[in-house]
Amino acid sequence: MLLTPYRVLDLTGPLGFLTGKIFGDLGADVIKVEPPGGDPARRQRPFLNNGNGCRESLYWLAYNTNKRGVTLNLENDKGRDLFYRLAAESDFIIESLRRNVSGRRKRWRADARVCAASAHVGRG
């Protein structure tokens, strides 16, 4: 597939879910980074009752296919260190984080391409 040689680190919320899905659909190795407790979109309706007692969000499933997942707490040193190691092995980093969090991207990886989706309009 077209993007098979590339690894993408996905830190998006709803504004960027489709971006990661497209990378994955084109063959990239996409790793979705979720906070402890999972991405809030996992609890968004409608739900699929899959017969094993666990409800899964159809919204989540539709936009996060072809992705692997990892849970990291980016608020503590251990989680950030693990993230930096993943970033060092990634070709692209996609994010839709709040401004104060995305300002930390300087340390992610100097030569990774960072793609940001933002609902914020204005200077800065």
C-alpha positions in Angstrom: 0.0 0.0 0.0 1.0 3.6 -0.5 2.0 4.5 3.0 3.2 1.1 4.3 6.7 2.3 5.2 5.5 5.1 7.5 4.6 5.2 11.2 2.0 7.8 12.4 1.5 8.8 16.0 -2.1 9.9 16.4 -2.9 12.2 19.3 -6.2 13.5 17.8 -9.6 14.0 19.2 -12.7 14.3 17.1 -11.2 17.0 14.9 -8.5 14.7 13.7 -9.9 11.2 13.9 -10.5 11.0 10.1 -7.0 12.1 9.4 -5.6 9.1 11.3 -8.1 6.8 9.6 -7.0 7.9 6.2 -3.4 7.4 7.0 -4.3 3.9 8.2 -6.5 3.1 5.2 -3.5 4.0 3.0 -1.3 1.5 4.8 0.5 3.5 7.4 1.2 2.0 10.8 -1.0 4.3 12.9 -0.6 4.3 16.7 -3.5 6.0 18.5 -2.4 7.5 21.9 -5.2 7.6 24.5 -5.3 8.9 28.0 -5.8 6.6 31.0 -9.5 5.5 30.9 -9.6 5.7 27.1 -10.5 8.4 24.7 -13.8 10.1 25.6 -15.2 9.3 22.1 -15.3 5.6 23.2 -18.3 6.6 25.3 -20.1 8.5 22.5 -23.4 7.1 21.3 -24.6 5.1 19.4 -23.4 1.9 20.8 -22.9 -1.6 19.4 -24.0 -4.4 21.7 -21.6 -7.1 20.6 -22.9 -9.9 22.8 -20.0 -10.1 25.2 -21.4 -7.5 27.7 -19.2 -4.7 26.4 -20.8 -1.8 24.5 -18.6 -0.2 21.9 -19.1 3.2 20.3 -20.0 3.0 16.7 -18.6 6.5 16.3 -15.3 5.4 17.8 -15.1 2.2 15.7 -15.9 4.1 12.4 -13.2 6.6 12.8 -10.5 4.6 14.4 -10.2 1.5 12.2 -6.7 0.5 11.0 -5.1 1.9 14.1 -3.2 0.3 16.9 -3.6 1.8 20.4 -1.6 2.6 23.4 -2.6 4.3 26.7 -0.2 6.9 28.0 -0.5 9.5 30.8 1.2 12.5 29.2 0.9 14.3 32.5 3.6 12.3 34.2 7.3 11.8 33.4 7.0 8.1 32.7 4.2 8.6 30.2 6.0 11.5 28.5 9.2 9.4 28.2 7.3 6.6 26.6 5.7 9.1 24.2 9.0 10.6 23.3 10.4 7.1 22.5 7.4 6.5 20.2 7.8 9.9 18.6 11.4 9.2 17.9 10.3 6.2 15.8 7.5 8.0 14.0 7.5 9.7 10.6 4.4 11.8 11.3 2.6 13.1 14.4 -1.0 14.2 14.1 -2.6 16.1 17.0 -5.6 18.2 17.9 -4.5 19.1 21.4 -5.3 22.2 23.4 -2.8 25.0 22.8 -1.0 24.7 26.1 -0.4 21.0 25.5 0.6 21.3 21.9 3.1 23.9 22.8 5.2 21.0 24.1 5.7 19.6 20.6 9.2 21.1 20.4 10.5 18.0 22.2 8.6 15.5 20.2 11.0 14.9 17.3 12.9 17.4 15.2 12.4 15.8 11.9 8.9 14.3 12.3 6.1 16.1 10.3 3.6 17.4 12.8 0.1 18.0 11.5 -2.3 19.9 13.7 -6.0 20.2 13.5 -7.4 23.1 15.5 -10.7 24.7 16.2 -8.9 27.8 17.5 -8.9 30.8 15.1 -6.7 33.8 15.8 -3.1 34.8 16.3 -0.3 32.6 17.6 
